[in-house]
Amino acid sequence: MSTRAGVDYSAWDHIYVSDDEDVASPYVDTPSLFRMRHRARLEKMAEFQQKGEDLENNFAQCRRLLEEAQGRLRELQQVKKEGEEDEEQEAELKRVQTEVRELKKDEKAFEKMMEQYRREEKKLPWNVDTISKEGFSKSVLNIQPVTKEEREEEVEKHKTFVQKYTKEIKHFGMLRRWDDSQKYLSDNPHLVCEETANYLVVICIDFEIDEKHALMEQVAHQAIVMQFILDLARTLKVDPRGCFRQFFSKIKTADKPYQDAFDRELELLKERVRSCAQIRMEDAMKEVEEEERQKRLGPGGLDPVEVYESLPKEIQRSFDEKNIQMLQEALSKLDPEEGKYHLRRCIDSGLWVPDSGEGHDEDEDEDEEEG
C-alpha cells in the first residue's frame, strides 16, 4: 500500500464561519480535505509523543522518590541497630517502610506502561512525516500566495458546481454498496472532484444539526470514499476520474491495514462533523439571544433583563408584584444616590415608564429623594 498524505480537518471549522472576505463560500473553505487529514495525523502524533514524555517524567520522579525513601529507611534501620530508637522513630520507620513498598509497586507499574508504550510506538505505521527527517535547518519554498481574485474565482467555481449538481451529490451520499457507488460514478464521472468531497461534508453537518445521526454517518462514509479516490489520484499523479475504479477494486478486497485506515479516517471525520455542528448550533443560539436582547433594549439602550437582575431584591419583588408603594418604600431605604442610579437604569431599560400614571408617583418619589 502506498503512503498516503493526511487531511487537515481543522479547515472544516471554517465551512460556515469564515474570517476571510465577504465573498467566502457558505459551503466550504478552500483548503482541501487532503491537507485536513494531514494536520489531524500530526496532532495525533504529537499527542502520542507527549504521552511518552509524560510517562518518562513520571517514571523518573517515582525513582527519585524511591531513592530518597530508601535512604531514609537505611538511616532509621541504622538507628534501630544502635539501640537508640524511641516510639516516635519506630512509627516513622514503619511509615517509611510502607512508603518504600508503595513506591516499588509504582515503579513496576511505570515499567509496564513504558514497555507498552514502546510496543505501541513500534506498531505505528510509517508515513511521510516519520520516514523523512530534516536535512537542512532552513527550507525555502517557492509558494505564491493566493490572491483575492483567485480565491473569489475558486469560491465561485465551487458555488456553481454545487448549484448544478446538488441532486447528484446527495444521491451519491446515500449509496451504501461499493458496486452501486462505482456504477454511479461511472455514469457521472464529473462528480469525482474536490467540490463533491467538500459538499458531502456540508451535508453531514446539516444532518448532525438536525439530529439525523444515522444519515450523517452514511454520508460521512461516502465523503471518505471520495477523499480516498482523490488521494489515490494524487499518489498516481493522474486525473481522479481515471482511477476511481482502482479504488473500488482495492477496497472490495482490502487487506486489514487498508480497511483499518479507511475506518480510522471515517471516525475522525464523524468526530469533526459533530464538533462543527455543535459550534454552529452554539453560534446560532448566540445570534438568537443577541437579536432578542436588541429587541428588548429600552429607550436608554439598556437591557431590561440585565437591569432587573442587577436590582436589589426588594425592588425586584416590587416589580414582580407590580406594587408601586413597595417600590417607593424600597427606594426610600437606599442611599439617595444609589436610589437615583437604580431608578435611572429602570427608565433607560423600559422597566419603568415615567409618562405613565405610575411614573407620576415615581417622579414624586425621585423628587423626594433629591430633596
C-alpha positions in Angstrom: 0.0 0.0 0.0 1.4 3.3 -1.0 1.9 6.0 1.6 -1.0 8.5 1.8 -0.8 12.0 3.0 -3.3 13.2 5.6 -6.1 15.7 5.9 -6.2 18.8 8.0 -9.7 18.5 9.5 -9.4 21.9 11.1 -10.3 23.6 7.8 -13.8 22.3 8.3 -14.2 24.6 11.3 -14.5 27.5 8.7 -17.0 25.9 6.4 -19.7 28.2 7.6 -17.9 30.7 9.8 -15.1 32.5 8.0 -12.8 35.5 8.8 -12.0 35.9 5.1 -13.5 38.3 2.6 -17.3 38.6 2.3 -17.1 36.5 -0.9 -16.2 33.4 1.2 -18.3 30.4 0.1 -21.1 29.5 2.5 -20.4 25.9 1.7 -16.7 25.2 2.3 -13.3 26.7 3.0 -10.7 26.5 0.2 -8.1 24.2 1.9 -8.5 20.7 0.6 -9.5 17.7 2.6 -6.1 16.3 1.7 -4.4 18.9 4.0 -7.1 18.5 6.6 -6.3 14.8 7.4 -2.5 15.6 7.4 -2.9 18.1 10.2 -5.1 15.7 12.2 -2.5 13.0 11.9 0.2 15.4 13.1 -1.9 16.3 16.1 -2.3 12.6 17.0 1.4 12.1 16.6 2.1 15.0 18.9 -0.3 13.6 21.5 1.3 10.2 21.4 4.8 11.8 21.8 3.5 13.9 24.7 2.2 10.7 26.3 5.6 9.2 26.1 7.3 12.2 27.6 4.8 12.3 30.5 5.5 8.7 31.2 9.2 9.2 31.3 8.9 12.2 33.6 6.6 10.4 36.0 8.9 7.3 35.9 11.9 9.4 36.7 10.0 11.2 39.5 8.9 7.8 41.0 12.5 6.5 41.0 13.8 9.7 42.6 11.2 9.5 45.4 12.1 5.8 45.9 15.8 6.5 46.3 15.0 9.2 48.8 12.7 6.9 50.8 15.3 4.1 50.7 18.0 6.4 52.0 15.7 7.5 54.9 14.9 3.8 55.6 18.6 2.9 55.9 19.1 5.7 58.3 16.2 4.6 60.5 17.3 1.0 60.4 20.8 2.0 61.5 19.4 3.9 64.5 17.4 0.8 65.4 20.6 -1.3 65.3 22.4 1.1 67.6 19.6 0.8 70.1 18.7 4.5 70.1 15.2 4.1 68.8 12.2 5.5 70.6 8.5 5.1 69.9 8.3 8.1 67.6 11.2 6.7 65.5 9.6 3.3 65.4 6.4 4.8 64.0 8.5 6.7 61.4 10.3 3.5 60.5 7.0 1.7 59.8 5.7 4.7 57.8 8.9 4.8 55.6 8.8 1.0 55.1 5.2 1.3 53.8 6.2 4.2 51.5 9.0 2.2 50.0 6.7 -0.7 49.3 4.2 1.5 47.6 6.9 3.3 45.5 8.3 0.0 44.4 4.8 -1.0 43.2 4.5 2.3 41.3 7.9 1.7 39.8 6.9 -1.7 38.4 3.6 -0.2 37.1 5.5 2.5 35.3 7.9 0.0 33.8 5.0 -2.0 32.4 3.4 1.2 31.0 6.8 2.2 29.4 7.1 -1.2 27.8 3.5 -1.0 26.5 4.2 2.5 25.1 7.3 1.2 23.3 5.4 -1.7 21.8 2.7 0.8 20.5 5.5 3.0 19.2 6.9 0.2 17.1 3.5 -0.6 15.6 2.9 2.9 14.4 2.6 3.0 10.6 5.3 4.9 8.6 4.2 8.0 6.8 5.7 10.9 5.1 6.3 12.7 8.4 8.1 9.7 10.2 10.2 8.3 7.4 11.7 11.6 6.4 13.9 13.8 8.6 15.1 17.4 8.3 18.2 17.6 6.2 18.8 21.3 6.5 17.9 23.8 9.2 16.2 26.1 6.7 13.9 25.4 3.7 12.9 28.0 1.1 9.6 27.1 -0.7 8.6 28.9 -3.9 4.9 29.3 -3.0 2.9 32.1 -4.4 0.2 33.5 -2.0 -3.3 33.1 -3.1 -4.7 36.4 -4.4 -8.1 37.7 -3.6 -9.1 37.3 -7.2 -8.0 33.7 -7.3 -9.9 33.0 -4.1 -13.1 34.6 -5.5 -12.7 32.5 -8.6 -12.4 29.3 -6.6 -15.4 30.2 -4.4 -17.5 31.0 -7.5 -16.4 27.7 -9.1 -17.5 25.8 -6.1 -20.8 27.5 -5.8 -21.6 27.0 -9.5 -20.7 23.3 -9.3 -22.8 22.7 -6.2 -25.8 24.5 -7.6 -25.6 22.5 -10.8 -25.1 19.0 -9.2 -26.6 19.2 -5.7 -29.1 16.5 -6.5 -26.4 14.1 -7.9 -24.1 14.7 -5.0 -26.9 14.0 -2.5 -27.8 10.8 -4.4 -24.2 9.6 -4.2 -24.1 10.4 -0.5 -27.0 7.9 0.1 -25.5 4.9 -1.7 -24.4 2.1 0.5 -22.9 -0.7 -1.7 -19.5 -0.4 -3.3 -20.8 -1.6 -6.6 -23.6 1.0 -6.6 -21.1 3.8 -5.8 -18.8 2.7 -8.6 -21.6 2.4 -11.2 -23.0 5.8 -10.2 -19.5 7.5 -10.6 -19.1 5.7 -13.9 -22.3 7.3 -15.1 -21.4 10.7 -13.5 -17.6 11.0 -13.7 -17.8 14.7 -13.3 -18.6 14.1 -9.6 -15.1 12.8 -8.9 -13.6 16.0 -7.6 -12.8 18.1 -4.5 -16.1 20.0 -4.7 -18.1 16.8 -4.2 -16.0 15.8 -1.2 -16.4 19.2 0.4 -20.1 19.4 -0.2 -20.6 15.9 1.3 -19.1 17.2 4.5 -21.5 20.1 4.5 -24.4 17.7 4.1 -23.0 15.7 7.1 -23.0 18.8 9.3 -26.6 19.7 8.3 -27.8 16.2 9.2 -26.0 16.3 12.5 -27.6 19.6 13.4 -31.0 18.2 12.5 -30.1 15.2 14.8 -30.3 12.8 11.9 -27.2 10.9 13.1 -27.6 7.8 11.0 -27.8 9.8 7.8 -24.8 11.8 8.9 -22.8 8.7 9.3 -23.9 7.3 5.9 -22.9 10.5 4.0 -19.6 10.7 6.0 -18.8 7.2 4.7 -19.3 8.4 1.1 -17.2 11.6 1.8 -14.3 9.4 2.9 -14.8 7.2 -0.3 -14.4 10.3 -2.4 -11.4 11.5 -0.4 -9.6 8.2 -0.8 -10.2 8.3 -4.5 -8.7 11.8 -4.6 -5.7 10.7 -2.5 -5.1 7.8 -4.9 -5.2 10.1 -7.8 -2.5 12.3 -6.2 -0.4 9.3 -5.4 -0.6 8.0 -9.0 -0.5 11.6 -10.4 -3.5 11.0 -12.6 -6.9 12.5 -13.1 -9.2 11.2 -10.3 -11.8 10.4 -12.9 -9.4 7.9 -14.4 -8.6 5.9 -11.2 -11.8 5.7 -9.1 -12.3 2.1 -10.4 -8.9 1.2 -9.0 -10.1 2.4 -5.6 -13.2 0.2 -5.6 -11.2 -2.8 -6.7 -8.8 -2.3 -3.9 -11.3 -1.6 -1.1 -13.5 -4.6 -2.0 -10.5 -6.9 -1.5 -8.7 -4.7 1.0 -6.2 -6.1 3.5 -6.7 -5.2 7.2 -4.3 -2.2 7.3 -6.0 -0.5 4.4 -9.5 -1.2 5.8 -8.4 0.0 9.2 -7.1 3.2 7.6 -10.4 3.8 5.9 -12.3 3.1 9.2 -10.0 5.4 11.1 -10.4 8.3 8.7 -14.2 7.8 8.8 -14.3 8.0 12.6 -12.1 11.2 12.5 -14.5 12.8 10.1 -17.6 11.9 12.2 -15.9 13.4 15.3 -15.1 16.6 13.4 -18.6 16.9 12.0 -20.1 16.6 15.5 -17.7 19.3 16.7 -18.6 21.6 13.8 -22.3 21.0 14.3 -22.0 21.9 17.9 -20.1 25.1 17.2 -22.7 26.1 14.6 -25.6 25.5 17.0 -23.9 27.5 19.7 -23.3 30.3 17.3 -26.9 30.3 16.1 -28.1 30.3 19.7 -25.9 33.3 20.5 -27.2 35.1 17.4 -30.8 34.5 18.5 -30.1 35.6 22.0 -28.5 38.8 20.8 -31.4 39.5 18.4 -33.8 39.1 21.3 -31.6 41.3 23.5 -31.6 44.0 20.9 -35.4 43.9 20.7 -35.7 44.2 24.5 -33.5 47.3 24.8 -35.2 50.2 26.4 -35.3 53.9 25.4 -31.9 54.4 27.0 -30.3 51.4 25.3 -30.2 49.2 28.4 -31.4 45.6 28.5 -34.4 45.3 31.0 -33.4 41.7 31.9 -29.9 42.7 32.8 -31.1 45.7 34.7 -33.7 43.7 36.6 -31.1 41.1 37.6 -28.9 43.9 39.0 -31.6 45.4 41.2 -31.8 44.9 45.0 -34.1 42.0 45.9 -36.8 44.3 47.4 -37.0 46.4 44.2 -37.2 43.2 42.1 -40.1 42.0 44.3 -42.0 45.3 43.8 -41.7 44.8 40.0 -42.8 41.2 40.3 -45.9 42.2 42.3 -46.4 45.5 40.3 -46.6 47.2 43.6 -45.8 51.0 43.4 -45.9 51.6 47.1 -43.5 48.7 47.7 -41.1 50.2 45.1 -41.2 53.6 46.8 -40.5 52.1 50.2 -37.6 50.0 48.8 -36.1 53.1 47.1 -36.5 55.2 50.3 -34.4 52.7 52.2 -31.5 53.2 49.9 -28.8 55.9 49.8 -30.3 58.8 47.7 -27.6 58.5 45.0 -28.0 54.7 44.8 -31.8 55.1 44.5 -31.4 57.6 41.7 -28.9 55.2 40.0 -31.3 52.3 40.0 -34.3 54.4 39.0 -32.5 55.9 36.1 -31.5 52.4 34.9 -35.1 51.2 35.2 -36.2 54.1 33.0 -33.5 53.6 30.4 -34.3 49.9 30.1 -38.0 50.4 29.9 -38.8 48.7 33.1 -40.3 51.9 34.4 -42.2 54.4 32.1 -42.2 57.9 33.6 -45.0 59.1 31.3 -47.5 56.5 32.7 -49.7 57.1 35.8 -47.3 55.1 37.8 -44.5 57.2 36.5 -46.0 60.3 38.2 -45.6 58.6 41.6 -42.2 57.6 40.7 -41.2 61.2 39.7 -42.5 62.4 43.0 -40.5 59.8 44.8 -37.4 60.8 42.9 -38.0 64.5 43.8 -38.3 63.5 47.5 -35.0 61.7 47.3 -33.3 64.6 45.7 -34.8 66.9 48.4 
